[in-house]
Amino acid sequence: MDRHADAVARTLSALQGAQRPQKALRVAVVGAGWAGLSAAVTGVELGHDITVFDTAASPGGRARVVERPDGRVDNGQHILIGAYQETLDLLSTVGVDLGETLMRQPLALVNAQGMGLKLKQHRHLGDVLWALLRHPSWSIRARASLWFHSVRWLRQGFQCSPHTTVQGLCRHLSPQVYADLIEPLCVAALNTPADAASASIFLRVLRDSVFGLPGSCDLLIPRVHLSALLPDPATSWLTSRGAQLLYGTRVHSIENVQDGQTTGPAWRVNGHPFDSVILACSAPEAARLTTSIAPQWAQQTGLIEFEAIATAWVQCEGLRLASPMVMLRSGPAQFAFDHGQLGGPQGQLTLVASAAKAHDALSSQELGAQMVAQASRELLSDTDPPPRLRCVLRDRRATWVASAGLQRPPTQVTSGLYAAGDYVDGPYPSTLEAAVRSGRAAARAVHRNDTR
Ligand SMILES: Cc1cc2nc3c(=O)[nH]c(=O)nc-3n(C[C@H](O)[C@H](O)[C@H](O)COP(=O)(O)OP(=O)(O)OC[C@H]3O[C@@H](n4cnc5c(N)ncnc54)[C@H](O)[C@@H]3O)c2cc1C
């Protein structure tokens, strides 16, 4: 028994040794969003000297808390799902208690009355199909149409032409199922209207969530501010392991200084020497920094388009929604979240308007007023006190547009230079999981390619 345990320990230590580089590389990570933090944590785990730069004074990028005169609010309401395996793994690595920080519930796409698609649990595909069968407002024909389509997608391995849109994919689906399920799911997952959205990305999300492992379509809604979810714990984890975090420091320039003969550092970032660089900043910034180093990569990255999300924080005294997240019938918002059920004050809601580019012409005040009117109309009765608008946060570059046929740039920009970010080529749309995966992939690529 002891000999067996020794052998296991030796194998483990040999494997760990194989992961450790003979010489630690000096790696610059440009950007401390979720992609940059993921790259930095993985880089440290692989034994490298990591320096992280971020323009902002605090980490987290698009998924962080913002300070306002009336208190702290998240930059935007975020949800995760059980399929976000790499994100959950990263949170655990930096010491986050998943049970404390995330409210986990089986998938529920319900309206303000609590009616709609509701799973009791997600152990296997049968649970999903049973919930679809029991949908309270779909005709038998509508349910049969969804069954037929689901079986077809399964048989095709959830693959289709990269040029097909979600609308095209579902053109023979019951209009009722399309309006009640596909359109809201598409806009929630891809933040792109179904008539433009990539069907292959949508099918990949369906495959990994609804048709994935047990619990993969569970909703995980943060009970804490976004900064407390990853950016702050990751910052403490990195600092305690010797990484340098230069927040409040914009990277103006990167230069390739390798002459092909000496073995010194290959890169200068704001004039400081590094062996490798991971660009984990926004796509436009990555394109700017690489214009003269890798023009083709920069051009492809510069073509990425963005879609907006607006989040209204609204106070509705004494209100408790039928579920922590409910779907709305009209517009501008598609979903409302009840923070009273998520550890926040009773009656505090967020209303989320995805694919919000359509509202660009409205001022924040006008958009906020429309969302308050929507809350009154859809969530409150005539006798309830009127809702109060606290603020509207708009991010005009919330996510990249997941349009059919889009070609995303690869992780490797050129030798010794890598990119991480939710826009980098990968299976997922513009999400935390895409960001985290890309960060890990970039750090592993540095380790694999650049360790000498
Ligand atoms: C309102 C809103 C709602 C969302 N909802 C969800 C959701 O429900 N679920 C989900 O999974 N995803 C959601 N997303 C998307 C998710 O937030 C992003 O996919 C993710 O945060 C992207 O992370 P990133 O690290 O790739 O990029 P970013 O977060 O943009 O990070 C880039 C970082 O680089 C820094 N930077 C830029 N230029 C430089 C420079 N020159 N030098 C140094 N630093 C620089 C920036 O300051 C920033 O911190 C939402 C996004 C928004 C805005």
The ligand as a Gaussian input file, in Angstrom:
#p B3LYP/6-31G(d) Opt

LIG

0 1
 C      -23.517000      45.049000     -19.076000
 C      -22.851000      43.734000     -19.339000
 C      -23.527000      42.557000     -19.064000
 C      -22.920000      41.311000     -19.308000
 N      -23.571000      40.168000     -18.971000
 C      -22.908000      38.994000     -19.022000
 C      -23.497000      37.814000     -18.475000
 O      -24.594000      37.825000     -17.941000
 N      -22.773000      36.655000     -18.539000
 C      -21.523000      36.606000     -19.103000
 O      -20.918000      35.536000     -19.095000
 N      -20.967000      37.715000     -19.645000
 C      -21.612000      38.890000     -19.615000
 N      -21.036000      40.027000     -20.113000
 C      -19.759000      39.913000     -20.865000
 C      -18.537000      39.822000     -19.954000
 O      -18.542000      40.875000     -19.001000
 C      -17.296000      39.923000     -20.810000
 O      -17.329000      38.894000     -21.775000
 C      -15.992000      39.786000     -20.038000
 O      -15.989000      40.598000     -18.893000
 C      -14.833000      40.167000     -20.952000
 O      -13.622000      40.102000     -20.254000
 P      -12.241000      40.457000     -20.971000
 O      -11.179000      40.274000     -19.952000
 O      -12.158000      39.687000     -22.247000
 O      -12.350000      41.989000     -21.410000
 P      -12.493000      43.317000     -20.528000
 O      -13.369000      43.049000     -19.363000
 O      -12.926000      44.382000     -21.473000
 O      -11.034000      43.616000     -19.992000
 C      -10.076000      44.348000     -20.714000
 C       -9.223000      45.102000     -19.715000
 O       -8.130000      45.703000     -20.428000
 C       -7.889000      46.984000     -19.891000
 N       -7.178000      47.758000     -20.910000
 C       -7.643000      48.190000     -22.109000
 N       -6.674000      48.812000     -22.792000
 C       -5.560000      48.771000     -22.023000
 C       -4.222000      49.251000     -22.182000
 N       -3.820000      49.896000     -23.284000
 N       -3.335000      49.042000     -21.174000
 C       -3.714000      48.392000     -20.033000
 N       -4.976000      47.922000     -19.843000
 C       -5.868000      48.105000     -20.824000
 C       -9.273000      47.515000     -19.540000
 O       -9.201000      48.545000     -18.579000
 C       -9.957000      46.237000     -19.016000
 O       -9.808000      46.106000     -17.614000
 C      -21.615000      41.270000     -19.894000
 C      -20.937000      42.464000     -20.170000
 C      -21.538000      43.670000     -19.887000
 C      -20.775000      44.940000     -20.157000

